[in-house]
C-alpha cells in the first residue's frame, strides 16, 4: 500500500498522478486538516506533526509514504530514522528537475515556513550552485485553493491576488518556476500563463519517485483492489 499525506487538498494532485500510473495499487491518503495550515508552523511543530502523519499511515499498512507537502518535506532530514526511511520528500526531485532545466534562474513560490527553512535553495545549490534561486512566500494562494480556486475557475478577486504574486515572480528574472506548495499545482496553467515561465510541480515529480519505488517493491505484480482510503 502507498501512503500520501498533506495538510489539505494540495496532495490530491500527487494522488491523481499516482492513480494514473498505478490504477490497481491500494492508496491511503491523509489530509491533516485538524492542524492546517502547515505553512505557518514552527520547525519544531512541523517535525512533530510530520512524524505523527507518517506513523499513522504506516500503521494503516503503507509500505512507502509520499510527503505530498513541500512544507512538511522541508523537515524530512530532521525526522527520526525510521520515518525518514519510509517517507519520500517531494522537494528533492522537484529541485533536481528545476536545476536541470533552468538557464537564467529558478523562482520558487511557497508557504512562509518553506521559504523560511530555505529547503529549495539548498537543494538546487547542491545540484547546481551556479543557478540563482529566489524564494517568494505566497501563503495567500493556499487559502485561495482551499476556497475552491482552480485553473479555469478563477474569480476576478482571485485573479488580482494571482497577478500580484506573478509580478513578484517575473521580477526575479528567472525562467523556471517551482510551485513550491502542492496546493499551487491546482493553478499551474494559470501561473504559467501569467508569468510566461516553465513550471515544475513537486507533486508530479514526487509522484514519479514513489511510483518507481512501488514498482521496485512489487516487480512482478501490480495487484491490489485499486482502492483509495481517505483519512
C-alpha positions as a Python dict, from the first residue, in 0.01 Angstrom:
ca = {
    (1, 'X'): (0, 0, 0),
    (2, 'X'): (111, 354, -78),
    (3, 'X'): (65, 636, 171),
    (4, 'X'): (27, 1002, 71),
    (5, 'X'): (-31, 1297, 300),
    (6, 'X'): (-72, 1672, 305),
    (7, 'X'): (-240, 1927, 529),
    (8, 'X'): (-530, 1964, 283),
    (9, 'X'): (-627, 1929, -83),
    (10, 'X'): (-283, 2009, -228),
    (11, 'X'): (-166, 1648, -209),
    (12, 'X'): (-459, 1536, -422),
    (13, 'X'): (-256, 1646, -724),
    (14, 'X'): (7, 1387, -632),
    (15, 'X'): (-262, 1128, -565),
    (16, 'X'): (-401, 1183, -916),
    (17, 'X'): (-58, 1123, -1073),
    (18, 'X'): (-6, 802, -876),
    (19, 'X'): (-352, 671, -961),
    (20, 'X'): (-295, 733, -1332),
    (21, 'X'): (20, 519, -1327),
    (22, 'X'): (-82, 256, -1071),
    (23, 'X'): (-453, 204, -1113),
    (24, 'X'): (-456, -120, -910),
    (25, 'X'): (-241, -5, -620),
    (26, 'X'): (-408, 50, -285),
    (27, 'X'): (-353, 401, -150),
    (28, 'X'): (-426, 564, 182),
    (29, 'X'): (-449, 945, 173),
    (30, 'X'): (-429, 1163, 482),
    (31, 'X'): (-535, 1528, 485),
    (32, 'X'): (-438, 1669, 823),
    (33, 'X'): (-698, 1945, 822),
    (34, 'X'): (-703, 1950, 1202),
    (35, 'X'): (-354, 2105, 1204),
    (36, 'X'): (-373, 2300, 877),
    (37, 'X'): (-214, 2512, 754),
    (38, 'X'): (137, 2370, 788),
    (39, 'X'): (287, 2676, 620),
    (40, 'X'): (266, 2891, 933),
    (41, 'X'): (405, 2633, 1179),
    (42, 'X'): (745, 2642, 1350),
    (43, 'X'): (1010, 2385, 1258),
    (44, 'X'): (956, 2202, 1587),
    (45, 'X'): (581, 2183, 1530),
    (46, 'X'): (635, 2054, 1177),
    (47, 'X'): (873, 1778, 1287),
    (48, 'X'): (617, 1658, 1542),
    (49, 'X'): (323, 1670, 1301),
    (50, 'X'): (505, 1505, 1010),
    (51, 'X'): (634, 1228, 1234),
    (52, 'X'): (280, 1162, 1356),
    (53, 'X'): (142, 1163, 999),
    (54, 'X'): (398, 910, 879),
    (55, 'X'): (341, 681, 1176),
    (56, 'X'): (-34, 698, 1127),
    (57, 'X'): (-6, 593, 762),
    (58, 'X'): (246, 320, 843),
    (59, 'X'): (3, 178, 1099),
    (60, 'X'): (-256, 157, 819),
    (61, 'X'): (-18, -59, 615),
    (62, 'X'): (164, 192, 395),
    (63, 'X'): (495, 48, 271),
    (64, 'X'): (618, 377, 125),
    (65, 'X'): (484, 722, 202),
    (66, 'X'): (493, 1033, -14),
    (67, 'X'): (520, 1359, 177),
    (68, 'X'): (297, 1547, -68),
    (69, 'X'): (356, 1877, 110),
    (70, 'X'): (660, 2094, 47),
    (71, 'X'): (650, 2247, 394),
    (72, 'X'): (646, 1902, 553),
    (73, 'X'): (919, 1782, 314),
    (74, 'X'): (1142, 2070, 429),
    (75, 'X'): (1194, 1898, 769),
    (76, 'X'): (1241, 1545, 630),
    (77, 'X'): (1611, 1544, 718),
    (78, 'X'): (1534, 1602, 1086),
    (79, 'X'): (1277, 1326, 1126),
    (80, 'X'): (1350, 1008, 1326),
    (81, 'X'): (1544, 747, 1128),
    (82, 'X'): (1253, 507, 1072),
    (83, 'X'): (1029, 784, 942),
    (84, 'X'): (1300, 912, 706),
    (85, 'X'): (1350, 563, 565),
    (86, 'X'): (985, 502, 479),
    (87, 'X'): (899, 853, 359),
    (88, 'X'): (982, 1029, 31),
    (89, 'X'): (1007, 1411, 38),
    (90, 'X'): (895, 1594, -276),
    (91, 'X'): (1139, 1885, -257),
    (92, 'X'): (1442, 1688, -381),
    (93, 'X'): (1302, 1561, -715),
    (94, 'X'): (1142, 1899, -785),
    (95, 'X'): (1468, 2085, -717),
    (96, 'X'): (1654, 1846, -947),
    (97, 'X'): (1404, 1895, -1230),
    (98, 'X'): (1430, 2273, -1196),
    (99, 'X'): (1810, 2276, -1172),
    (100, 'X'): (1839, 2065, -1486),
    (101, 'X'): (1603, 2280, -1694),
    (102, 'X'): (1675, 2638, -1575),
    (103, 'X'): (1904, 2866, -1773),
    (104, 'X'): (1866, 3210, -1613),
    (105, 'X'): (1741, 3115, -1269),
    (106, 'X'): (1476, 2949, -1056),
    (107, 'X'): (1188, 3122, -880),
    (108, 'X'): (1004, 2940, -602),
    (109, 'X'): (663, 3028, -461),
    (110, 'X'): (591, 2853, -135),
    (111, 'X'): (445, 2888, 213),
    (112, 'X'): (600, 3110, 477),
    (113, 'X'): (755, 2812, 657),
    (114, 'X'): (905, 2658, 342),
    (115, 'X'): (1066, 2989, 245),
    (116, 'X'): (1193, 3043, 599),
    (117, 'X'): (1354, 2697, 602),
    (118, 'X'): (1519, 2757, 261),
    (119, 'X'): (1497, 2393, 156),
    (120, 'X'): (1454, 2458, -217),
    (121, 'X'): (1753, 2694, -232),
    (122, 'X'): (1973, 2438, -59),
    (123, 'X'): (1865, 2154, -285),
    (124, 'X'): (1909, 2348, -609),
    (125, 'X'): (2251, 2472, -491),
    (126, 'X'): (2353, 2115, -411),
    (127, 'X'): (2277, 2012, -769),
    (128, 'X'): (2397, 2326, -949),
    (129, 'X'): (2535, 2608, -731),
    (130, 'X'): (2562, 2839, -1033),
    (131, 'X'): (2185, 2877, -1067),
    (132, 'X'): (2035, 3172, -876),
    (133, 'X'): (1725, 3089, -670),
    (134, 'X'): (1465, 3334, -542),
    (135, 'X'): (1206, 3207, -294),
    (136, 'X'): (882, 3404, -255),
    (137, 'X'): (629, 3350, 23),
    (138, 'X'): (282, 3315, -129),
    (139, 'X'): (84, 3185, 169),
    (140, 'X'): (-225, 3366, 40),
    (141, 'X'): (-254, 3125, -253),
    (142, 'X'): (-310, 2833, -15),
    (143, 'X'): (-631, 2993, 111),
    (144, 'X'): (-740, 3059, -248),
    (145, 'X'): (-707, 2693, -343),
    (146, 'X'): (-866, 2566, -23),
    (147, 'X'): (-1153, 2803, -106),
    (148, 'X'): (-1206, 2641, -447),
    (149, 'X'): (-989, 2849, -682),
    (150, 'X'): (-863, 2631, -968),
    (151, 'X'): (-738, 2659, -1326),
    (152, 'X'): (-1044, 2755, -1528),
    (153, 'X'): (-1227, 2867, -1214),
    (154, 'X'): (-1061, 3193, -1111),
    (155, 'X'): (-1274, 3486, -993),
    (156, 'X'): (-1178, 3849, -1055),
    (157, 'X'): (-1080, 3884, -689),
    (158, 'X'): (-864, 3572, -709),
    (159, 'X'): (-705, 3692, -1033),
    (160, 'X'): (-600, 4015, -864),
    (161, 'X'): (-412, 3816, -598),
    (162, 'X'): (-255, 3588, -860),
    (163, 'X'): (-140, 3884, -1069),
    (164, 'X'): (26, 4037, -764),
    (165, 'X'): (220, 3718, -696),
    (166, 'X'): (305, 3678, -1066),
    (167, 'X'): (455, 4029, -1075),
    (168, 'X'): (694, 3930, -793),
    (169, 'X'): (786, 3611, -979),
    (170, 'X'): (864, 3787, -1307),
    (171, 'X'): (1077, 4045, -1126),
    (172, 'X'): (1322, 3770, -1026),
    (173, 'X'): (1434, 3734, -1389),
    (174, 'X'): (1411, 3354, -1362),
    (175, 'X'): (1292, 3130, -1644),
    (176, 'X'): (1176, 2834, -1432),
    (177, 'X'): (908, 2841, -1162),
    (178, 'X'): (880, 2580, -889),
    (179, 'X'): (529, 2554, -749),
    (180, 'X'): (670, 2505, -400),
    (181, 'X'): (341, 2407, -240),
    (182, 'X'): (128, 2124, -377),
    (183, 'X'): (-178, 2348, -349),
    (184, 'X'): (-32, 2561, -625),
    (185, 'X'): (-40, 2275, -875),
    (186, 'X'): (-415, 2337, -894),
    (187, 'X'): (-323, 2673, -1055),
    (188, 'X'): (-33, 2557, -1271),
    (189, 'X'): (-178, 2660, -1609),
    (190, 'X'): (-287, 3000, -1476),
    (191, 'X'): (53, 3076, -1320),
    (192, 'X'): (239, 2959, -1631),
    (193, 'X'): (26, 3192, -1844),
    (194, 'X'): (69, 3491, -1612),
    (195, 'X'): (445, 3450, -1571),
    (196, 'X'): (544, 3308, -1910),
    (197, 'X'): (769, 3057, -1733),
    (198, 'X'): (809, 2683, -1749),
    (199, 'X'): (675, 2529, -1430),
    (200, 'X'): (791, 2245, -1209),
    (201, 'X'): (531, 2069, -997),
    (202, 'X'): (672, 1897, -685),
    (203, 'X'): (352, 1692, -669),
    (204, 'X'): (419, 1549, -1014),
    (205, 'X'): (792, 1497, -957),
    (206, 'X'): (734, 1335, -619),
    (207, 'X'): (468, 1107, -762),
    (208, 'X'): (718, 979, -1020),
    (209, 'X'): (957, 880, -743),
    (210, 'X'): (704, 689, -535),
    (211, 'X'): (571, 515, -847),
    (212, 'X'): (922, 382, -916),
    (213, 'X'): (965, 282, -551),
    (214, 'X'): (638, 90, -561),
    (215, 'X'): (747, -93, -875),
    (216, 'X'): (1071, -194, -702),
    (217, 'X'): (874, -333, -409),
    (218, 'X'): (639, -521, -643),
    (219, 'X'): (847, -602, -954),
    (220, 'X'): (636, -893, -1076),
    (221, 'X'): (286, -786, -984),
    (222, 'X'): (71, -477, -972),
    (223, 'X'): (-212, -640, -784),
    (224, 'X'): (-448, -473, -545),
    (225, 'X'): (-803, -357, -522),
    (226, 'X'): (-720, -13, -655),
    (227, 'X'): (-899, 146, -362),
    (228, 'X'): (-816, 484, -212),
    (229, 'X'): (-877, 518, 161),
    (230, 'X'): (-918, 872, 292),
    (231, 'X'): (-827, 966, 648),
}
